[in-house]
Each structure stands twice: as structure tokens, then as C-alpha cells.
Amino acid sequence: MEKFPNRAIETIDLSMTYHPGKIEVPALKSVSFTVEKGEFIAVMGPSGCGKSTLLHLLGGLMQPTGGRIFIDGIDISSLEDSERTAVRREKIGYVFQRFNLLPTLTAKGNIELAKKIHGNGSLGRNGIGEVIEMLGLTEKINSRPAELSGGEQQRVAIARALINQPSIILADEPTGSLDSKNAHTVLHKLQTLNEKLKQTIVMITHDSEAASIASRVIEMKDGQIHTPTSKYEYESELRTSISIHE
């Protein structure tokens, strides 16, 4: 039985050091934080602060040099590569800055390909339809990527990420390649998924406007977190701030 069943993510003293040649480059330094199920977290910070490294570690794409990472109560930092891959397929959905859609397939084809890869754990027919409708893709489902706007392509990428009903969506600068209008649409769709489906989302962004739609913002600098590291610390600090200004 999980000790903290409502936690989607927990890291304990998470560290990552790169070794380009004989030099040591610390990217993360003893990072500890939690994300509750259903939270929408934005991670912000200057280039080189460690936020991309953090996202890759949360997704099981790399092994940390120190500390532990729990995804839905599973300590992925102690797993072999094949075991981490299995957890990643079951628990994690990715949304990238550059949509990574196959140009020869329609929107439907790109989504169905992800469904085949993820197998029996994926959404049923009704679930797919609900997500497609929620993302505003019903009229575009038979279009190829070249026939879609950047915002529409990103929404297809989001639908693809949701196909296996992941516990967590990791979004890496999802509006970085979009104009302001399409960026606003994509952010609104992510917010809708969080509010209506209670989807846990961790989003990296440089954009303070994009971060403003999240339920909590984590600020990083020099490989460390400089804001409250849990929902409860954040809410406590918020209440204190409100009482001071009343």
C-alpha cells in the first residue's frame, strides 16, 4: 500500500551531474518536491537552470546520479532501463515543443499509431472521441500535419500523449513553436484537460503568461528549487501572503 496515495510525483534529494570530458557539471542539486494527483505544475527558470534535466529524469529518460524519483509510488530511480521503459509507457505521456508527428499519417493515424504502441491499456473508442472533441479536433481528424496549423498539430500531439491514459503528462515548452493565438488555444486545452479529466500535468515553460494558467509554479535556479516544494507549503505561503495584505 502506498504511503502517500495522492502523490503523482515525489523526488527526494534528486541530483544529476554530467561529465563532459574530465569536467563535472552539476545540473540538479538535491531537489526534493512533490506533485499531487490532479495538479497542474509549471516549471520556470533561466536557460541552464536544470528544468529540462528534471523533466527527463521524471520521464525515466535518464538515470539520476543521486536521490530517488517516485512515479505513482514506484521508485523508478532504482529500476533497470527496460523496467523504466515499461513504467514510462504506462504512466507517462509526452508533449514536445516540436510536435513530432509523422507527416504521412493523418491526425487520426498519428493517434492510432500511439494506441497500437501502448497496447491494451489505452483509451477505448468512447475515450478517444471525448479527448478529440475536447481538444477541438473533430473536424481535422482526417487531415495530415501539413494541412494543420501549428496549434492544431500540437493538439494532435496532446491527444497522442493521452492515448494510454497516463498518470502524468510531461510537456516540454508546448507553446514554444507557436504564435500567440495558437499558444493561447493550446494552453486553454491543457487547462481543460486538467480541470475536466483531473489530468496531472508538469509543464516546462519560459513564458510567465503560460505559467499563469497552472495551479502552482515551481521556480528553478542553478539546479535548485526556489519556491514551496509541495502543494501544502504553497497554499500555506499563499494564505500568509493574503493575511499580510488584508
N, C-alpha and C positions, 0 to 999 in steps of 0.2 A: 504493500500500500504506500502511495506517495505521501511524503511528509507534508508537502505543500501542493495539494492537488490543483490549486487555481493558478499556479505559475506556468506560463508557457516557456519562459526562458529564465535561467539563472546562471550567472557566471561568478566564480569565486577565484580571486587573485589571478585573473587571466593575464598571461603575458605572452608576447611574441617578439622574438629578436631575429632579425635577418643577418645573414653572414655573407655579404658580397665580398669575396676575397678574404682577406685577413681582418677586415673591419667588422665590428659588431654594431648593428643599427637597431636600437630598441623601438619597436613600433607601438607596442602596448605594454603598460607597466602596472601590474597588479590591479586590473579592472574588475570590480565586483558590482553587479547590478542585477535587478530583476525586472521582468515584464510579466504582468498578469495576463491571463487569457482574456481576449477581447480588447486589449489596449491597442491604441494606435500611437506608436512612438516615432518621433522624428529625431534623427541623429545629425547634429550640425557641428561644424568646426572647420578651421582653415585647411588647405591642402597639406598633407603630410601629418595630420593630427592623429591618424590611426583609425579613422572611421571605416574606410574600405577594408582594412585588415580585420577589424571587428566583424564586419558583415560576412566576410569569407570564412572566418572561424565559426560564427554562428551557423552558417550553412554547411559546415563539415567539409569545406573545400580544402582546408589546411589543418594541420595538427599544431596546437599551441606548444610553445616551448616551456610553458608553466601554467599551473592553475587548472580549473575544471569548467566544463560547459554542460549544463543540463538542458535538454530539449524535451518538454513534456515528461520530465522526471528521469529521462535517460541520459546517463553520463557519456556523451559522445566523445569526450576527450580521451577516454580510456579504450575506445574501440579500434579495431583494425580497419584498414581502408575499405574493405568490402562491407564490413558491418556499418560503417559510417555512410556508405553509399546507400545501403538499404534504408537507413533512418532518413536520409535526405530525400529519397524518392517518396517515402510515406508521409513525412512530416513537414517538408519544406516546399514552398512554391517560390520561384524567382521571377522578378520583373526587372529587366535590364534597361539601361539608357538607350541602347541601340537594339531595337525590338527583336532582332534575331529570328525573324520569320522566314520560312522557306518560300522563295519568290514564285516557284512553280505551283504551289498549292493555294487554294482559296483560304479564306479565313476559317471556314468550317474544316477544311483539310488540315490546317495547322493545329487546330484544337483537337481534332480526332486523332492525329498522329501522337500527340502528347497523351491522349487517353489510352492508346494502344501500348505505349511505353510503360505507363503506370499500371496497366492491368486491371484486375477485378476491384481494386479499392477505389476506382474513380467514380465520379458522379453518374447517376443514372440519367436516362433521357430527360425526365422532368427537371432534374437539377441543372443540366446543361442549358435547357431552354430558359430557365429562370435567370441564370447568370448572363446569358446572351441578351435577354431582354433588359436586365438591369443595367448592363453596360451599353445599351443603345446600339446593338449590332444586328438586330433582326433584319434590317433592310440591306445590310452589307455582307451577310454571311457567305454569299457565293462569289464575292469579289476577291481578286488576288491582291497582294500587298501593293503593287504598283498602281492599283486603282483606288487605293485608300489614302486618306490624309495621314499625317504623322500621328495625330491624336487617335484616329481610328485604328491604326496599326498597333499603337500602344495598348489600346483597349482589347484587341485580339490577344496580345501578349499577356495581359492580365487574365483573360478568360482561360488561356492555355495554362497559366500558373495555378489556376483554381481547380483544374480538371480532376486532380486526385484528392480533393478535399483536404488540403494541407492544414496542419495546425497553425502554421505561421507563413505569412507572405514576407519575403525579404525583397525590398525594392531599392535598387541602386540608381539614384538620380533619375527617377522615372520620367521627369519632365525636362531633363537636361537638353534633349534634342528637339524640343517643341517650342513653337511660338506661344505667346501669352494666352491666346484664345484656346488653343488645344491643350496647353498645360492646365488651364483652369478646368476644362472639361474632365481631363484625366484625374485630377486631384479630387474633383467632386465625386467621380465614380468610386475612387478608393475610399472616400469618406462614407459613401452609401454602403459599400460592402462591409465596412467596419460597423456601421450603425445597424444595418438590417440583418446581416448574417453573423454579426459579432466576430468577424474575422480579425485575428491578431495580425497586426502589420508593423514591421520595423522598416522605416524609410530613411535612407541617406539623402541629404539634400544640402546644397549651398544656399538655397533660396529661403529667406525668412518668411516670405509670403506662403510658400508651400508648407513650411514647418508649422505655420499658424493653424492649419486645419487639424493637426494631430492633437491627441488628448494630453500628451506630455512631450516635452522637448529635452533631449539629452545633449548637453554641450561638451565637446571634447577639445582638449588642447594638450599637445606634447604627449600623446599616448595615454592620457588620463581623463576621467570624467570630472567635470567641474560643476555639476548640478546634482540635486537629490537623486539617489540611485534606485529608489523604489517608488511605487505609486503612493504609498502611505507617507513617506518623507515629503514627497512633492505636495500632497494635499495638506499636510501639517504646515509646511512653509507658506503655502498659499493662504491658509486661514490666518496665520500670524501676520502676513503682509496686509490682508484685508482689515484686520482688527487695528493695526497701527495707523491705517489711513482713514479709519472711520471718525 
